[in-house]
Amino acid sequence: MRTQVGIVGAGPAGLMLSHLLRLRGIESIIIERRTRDAIEATIRAGVLEQGTVDLMTETGVGERLKREGFVHQGFEIRFSGRSHRINLYELTGGRTITIYAQHEVLKDLIKARLDAGGQILFGVEVTGVDEVQSDAPKIRFTQDGKAEELVSDFVAGCDGSYGVCRKQIPEDIRREYFRNYPLGWFGILAKAPPSSDELIYTNHERGFVLISTRSPHVQRLYFQCDPNDSVENWSDDRVWEELETRMAGGDFRLKQGEIFQKGIIPLRSFVCEPMQYGKLYLAGDAAHSVPPTGAKGLNLAVADVHVLARAIGSYYSSNATDLLETYSATALRRVWRAQFFSYWMTSMLHRFHDAPEFDHRRQLAELDLVTSSPAAQTVLAQNYVGLPLG
């Protein structure tokens, strides 16, 4: 098999890259270990930055997003039993965020690629990526029990945190930066009406809470927990009691319903440098991950491939290699900015139970600053809605 760009992984990065390349007249083939049904059935939250929404709309995959997504012009930060609204729209000159689940984004991108005649090989196991420093790198995979090989001009490693592509960068060149947090998020999906028109981020002495939404009838809620805890320890009644305790105060009322999904998400930060080696280019979770507090994961993946598609397009249109050579440096500038913001939100909103009371009092002072200072609110809002894609 031969194509111009071989893409490993049909997540947000791989699918969006293939879509953007097609618009530039560049062929690609995506190889994905999961089935299409499995991808589209894996429920994932999604807070889309303004730039992500604009890109989807401008490239023809935003119709359903515009129809079904929830546009939020602000969100609330809650502490000491009181809520404080951050007006994103006013603080950023009209930029907003949109609540639209990641699996819905994937459905839209998969449909767009298949409708356009694009090739996505589902249910295929990649066994290796070879010769990435040559002019014809190869992706080895097994399909229907048979060993196959895809030869391409470039390989895009969009295969997530545990994929094979990142390991192709030699250890003496690859640097990996980790931060594991002693925190987890206990997430639930519940059949209930919304408790709030906008997201609520809560700092409480018992730990963080996020009140989010999925649809008019399904809500997504999280509360801070021990990452080593088990969902079996939490009955539905205990979950609602904990959420009620942490959200108590003022006129807020939590609306309950049937819980039909529970799960625990550990919090971690990771960056791989560089994000390229030879003809191999990493994007999305293959190169970095962030705590969900800053809502940057999917948006960073989209930003990566926006840069990469432009660089590959420049190569095929004019034989220029300058944008390819600087891909890693360009992408990493945004990645580290997102790491800063995600760390800031995480450290400001979560209760670190091994920390002294001094730290909790300092947190409250920081929250007071962020919710009362126009300058601090502007920094928060600009980072939350996301940097322009450029």
C-alpha positions in Angstrom: 0.0 0.0 0.0 1.2 3.5 -0.8 0.0 7.0 0.2 1.3 10.5 0.8 0.7 10.6 4.6 0.2 7.5 6.7 -1.7 8.3 9.9 -1.7 6.0 12.9 -4.8 6.6 15.0 -8.4 7.7 14.3 -8.8 10.0 17.3 -9.3 13.8 17.1 -5.7 14.4 15.8 -5.7 11.7 13.2 -9.1 12.3 11.8 -8.8 16.1 11.7 -5.4 15.9 10.1 -6.7 13.6 7.3 -9.7 16.0 6.8 -7.4 19.0 6.6 -5.0 17.3 4.2 -7.9 16.3 1.9 -8.9 20.0 1.6 -5.3 20.6 0.4 -5.5 17.8 -2.2 -3.2 15.5 -0.2 -3.9 11.8 0.2 -3.8 9.9 3.5 -4.7 6.6 5.0 -5.7 6.2 8.6 -4.9 3.0 10.5 -6.9 2.5 13.7 -6.9 -0.5 16.1 -10.5 0.1 17.3 -13.6 -0.6 15.3 -15.8 2.3 14.2 -18.6 1.3 16.6 -16.1 1.3 19.5 -14.8 4.8 18.7 -18.3 6.3 18.3 -19.7 4.6 21.5 -16.9 5.7 23.8 -18.5 8.6 25.7 -16.0 11.5 26.2 -16.6 15.0 27.4 -15.9 18.0 25.2 -15.3 21.7 25.8 -14.4 23.2 22.4 -12.4 26.4 22.2 -13.4 29.1 19.9 -10.6 28.2 17.5 -11.7 24.6 17.3 -15.3 25.5 16.6 -14.2 28.0 13.9 -12.0 25.5 12.2 -14.7 22.8 12.2 -17.2 25.3 10.8 -14.8 26.7 8.1 -13.8 23.3 6.9 -17.3 21.9 6.5 -17.7 19.6 9.6 -19.4 22.0 11.9 -23.1 21.7 10.8 -24.2 19.4 13.6 -21.9 21.1 16.1 -23.7 24.4 15.4 -27.0 22.8 15.7 -26.5 20.6 18.8 -23.6 22.2 20.7 -24.2 24.4 23.7 -22.5 27.8 23.4 -21.4 29.2 26.8 -20.4 32.8 27.1 -19.1 32.3 30.6 -18.7 30.0 33.5 -18.8 30.1 37.3 -16.1 29.7 39.9 -17.5 28.7 43.3 -15.8 28.8 46.7 -16.8 29.5 50.3 -20.4 28.7 49.3 -20.7 31.5 46.7 -20.5 31.6 42.9 -18.7 34.2 40.8 -19.2 34.4 37.1 -16.4 34.8 34.6 -17.8 36.5 31.5 -15.7 35.0 28.7 -17.6 36.9 26.0 -16.9 40.3 27.4 -13.4 39.6 28.6 -12.2 38.2 25.2 -13.9 40.4 22.7 -16.7 38.0 21.8 -15.0 34.6 22.1 -16.8 31.7 23.7 -16.6 28.0 24.3 -19.0 25.3 23.1 -20.0 22.1 24.9 -20.0 19.3 22.3 -18.8 15.8 23.3 -15.6 14.5 21.8 -17.2 11.3 20.5 -19.6 13.5 18.6 -16.7 15.3 17.0 -15.3 12.0 16.0 -18.6 10.9 14.4 -18.6 14.1 12.3 -15.0 13.6 11.2 -15.4 9.9 10.4 -18.5 10.6 8.3 -16.8 13.4 6.5 -13.8 11.3 5.6 -15.8 8.3 4.5 -18.2 10.5 2.5 -15.2 12.0 0.7 -13.8 8.5 -0.2 -11.1 8.6 2.5 -9.6 5.4 3.7 -9.8 4.5 7.4 -8.7 1.0 8.2 -10.6 0.1 11.4 -9.8 -2.8 13.7 -6.2 -3.0 12.5 -3.3 -3.5 14.9 -0.1 -1.5 14.1 3.0 -3.6 15.0 5.7 -1.1 14.1 6.8 2.1 12.3 10.1 1.8 10.5 12.6 3.8 8.4 11.3 7.1 9.5 14.5 8.8 8.6 14.2 7.6 5.0 12.2 9.0 2.1 9.8 6.1 2.4 8.8 5.4 6.0 6.7 2.3 6.6 3.8 1.4 9.0 3.6 -2.3 9.6 0.2 -3.7 10.7 -1.9 -6.8 10.9 -5.2 -7.0 9.1 -7.4 -10.1 9.1 -4.5 -12.0 10.4 -2.2 -11.0 7.6 0.9 -8.9 7.9 0.6 -5.7 5.8 2.7 -2.6 5.1 1.9 1.0 4.3 4.6 3.1 2.7 4.2 6.9 2.7 6.1 10.2 2.4 5.3 11.1 6.0 4.0 9.4 9.1 1.7 11.1 11.6 1.7 9.5 15.0 -1.7 10.2 16.4 -2.0 7.0 18.3 -2.4 8.3 21.9 -0.5 7.9 25.1 0.2 4.2 24.7 0.8 3.9 21.0 3.9 2.7 19.1 4.9 5.9 17.4 6.4 7.9 20.2 8.9 5.1 20.9 10.3 5.5 17.4 12.1 8.7 18.6 15.4 7.4 20.1 15.8 7.6 23.8 18.9 9.7 23.6 16.9 12.3 21.6 13.5 12.0 23.3 12.8 13.8 26.5 9.7 13.1 28.5 8.3 15.4 31.1 5.8 14.0 33.7 3.7 15.3 36.5 1.4 12.9 38.3 -1.2 14.5 40.6 -2.3 12.7 43.8 -5.9 13.4 42.6 -8.6 11.7 40.6 -11.9 12.8 39.2 -15.0 10.7 40.0 -17.2 11.2 37.0 -20.9 10.4 36.5 -23.4 10.6 33.7 -27.0 11.1 35.0 -30.4 11.4 33.5 -31.4 14.7 34.9 -32.2 18.3 33.9 -29.3 20.8 34.0 -28.4 22.2 37.4 -26.9 25.3 35.8 -26.9 27.0 32.4 -23.1 27.2 32.5 -20.2 25.2 33.9 -19.4 25.6 37.6 -15.9 24.9 38.9 -16.0 24.5 42.7 -13.3 24.6 45.3 -14.5 23.1 48.6 -12.7 21.9 51.7 -13.6 18.3 50.8 -12.4 18.7 47.3 -13.1 20.0 43.8 -16.4 19.7 41.9 -17.3 20.4 38.2 -21.0 20.8 37.2 -21.2 20.3 33.5 -23.9 19.2 31.0 -24.2 16.8 28.0 -27.8 17.5 26.8 -31.1 18.9 28.2 -31.7 15.5 29.7 -28.2 14.1 30.5 -25.7 15.8 32.8 -22.0 15.2 33.4 -20.6 15.8 36.9 -17.3 15.3 38.5 -15.9 15.4 42.0 -12.3 15.1 43.3 -11.4 11.7 44.7 -8.5 9.4 45.5 -7.2 8.1 42.1 -6.9 4.7 43.7 -10.5 4.6 44.9 -13.0 2.3 43.3 -16.5 3.1 41.8 -17.8 0.1 43.8 -17.3 2.1 47.0 -19.7 4.8 45.8 -23.4 4.0 45.8 -25.7 6.4 43.9 -26.9 7.9 47.2 -23.4 8.4 48.4 -22.4 10.2 45.2 -25.3 12.6 45.4 -24.7 13.2 49.1 -21.1 14.1 48.4 -22.0 16.4 45.5 -24.7 18.1 47.6 -22.2 18.7 50.5 -19.6 20.2 48.3 -22.1 22.5 46.4 -24.0 23.7 49.5 -24.5 27.4 50.0 -26.5 30.2 48.4 -29.4 29.5 46.1 -27.7 26.7 44.1 -29.8 23.6 43.8 -28.4 20.3 42.5 -30.9 18.4 40.3 -30.5 14.7 40.7 -31.5 11.7 38.5 -30.6 8.2 37.5 -26.8 7.6 37.3 -26.0 5.4 34.4 -22.2 5.7 34.2 -19.5 6.0 36.7 -15.7 6.2 36.3 -12.5 7.5 37.9 -10.0 9.6 35.9 -6.4 10.0 37.2 -4.9 13.4 36.7 -1.5 13.7 35.0 0.6 16.0 32.8 3.0 14.8 30.1 5.0 16.3 27.3 7.4 14.6 24.8 10.1 16.7 23.2 10.7 16.8 20.3 7.4 16.0 18.5 9.2 15.0 15.3 11.9 12.7 14.2 12.8 12.2 10.6 9.5 11.9 8.6 7.6 11.0 11.8 5.4 13.8 13.4 3.6 13.3 16.7 0.2 15.0 17.4 -2.3 14.9 20.2 -2.0 12.5 23.1 0.9 10.7 21.5 2.9 13.8 22.3 1.2 15.3 25.4 -1.6 15.1 27.9 -3.1 17.6 30.4 -5.4 17.4 33.4 -9.0 17.9 32.3 -9.4 21.0 34.5 -8.3 23.3 31.8 -10.3 21.6 29.0 -7.4 21.5 26.6 -6.9 17.9 25.5 -9.0 17.8 22.3 -8.2 21.4 21.5 -4.5 20.8 21.7 -4.8 17.9 19.3 -6.7 20.1 16.8 -4.1 22.8 17.2 -1.2 20.3 16.5 -2.7 19.1 13.3 -3.6 22.5 12.1 0.1 23.4 12.2 1.1 20.0 10.7 -1.4 20.1 7.8 -0.1 23.6 6.9 3.5 22.4 7.0 2.8 19.3 4.9 0.7 21.4 2.5 3.6 23.8 2.1 5.9 20.9 1.2 3.6 19.5 -1.5 2.7 22.9 -3.0 6.2 24.5 -3.1 8.6 21.8 -1.9 9.3 24.0 1.1 10.5 22.3 4.3 10.8 25.2 6.7 7.4 24.7 8.3 8.0 20.9 8.7 11.4 21.6 10.3 9.9 23.9 12.9 6.7 21.9 13.5 7.8 20.7 16.9 8.9 24.1 18.2 5.7 25.7 16.9 3.4 23.1 18.4 5.3 22.9 21.7 4.9 26.7 22.4 1.1 26.2 22.6 1.5 22.8 24.4 3.5 24.4 27.3 1.1 27.3 27.5 -1.7 24.8 27.9 0.3 22.9 30.5 0.7 26.1 32.5 -3.0 26.9 32.3 -4.1 23.3 33.2 -1.7 23.2 36.1 -2.9 26.6 37.3 -6.6 25.6 37.2 -5.8 22.3 38.9 -3.7 23.7 41.7 -6.2 26.6 42.3 -9.3 24.5 42.4 -8.4 21.2 44.1 -7.8 20.5 47.7 -4.4 18.8 48.3 -5.1 16.9 51.5 -1.4 16.5 52.5 -0.9 20.3 52.2 -1.0 22.5 55.3 -3.9 24.8 56.1 -1.7 27.7 54.9 -2.0 26.4 51.3 -5.8 26.3 51.5 -5.9 29.9 52.8 -3.6 30.9 50.0 -5.9 29.2 47.5 -8.8 31.2 48.8 -6.8 34.4 48.4 -6.0 33.4 44.8 -9.6 32.7 44.0 -10.6 36.0 45.5 -8.1 37.7 43.2 -9.2 35.8 40.1 -12.9 36.6 40.7 -12.5 40.2 41.6 -9.6 41.6 39.5 -10.5 42.4 35.8 -6.9 41.9 34.9 -6.8 38.4 36.4 -10.2 37.5 35.0 -8.9 38.5 31.5 -5.9 36.2 31.8 -8.1 33.4 32.9 -10.7 34.0 30.1 -8.2 34.4 27.3 -6.5 31.1 28.2 -9.8 29.3 28.7 -11.3 30.2 25.3 -8.0 29.4 23.7 -5.3 31.1 21.7 -6.2 31.8 18.0 -5.1 29.0 15.7 -3.3 31.5 13.5 
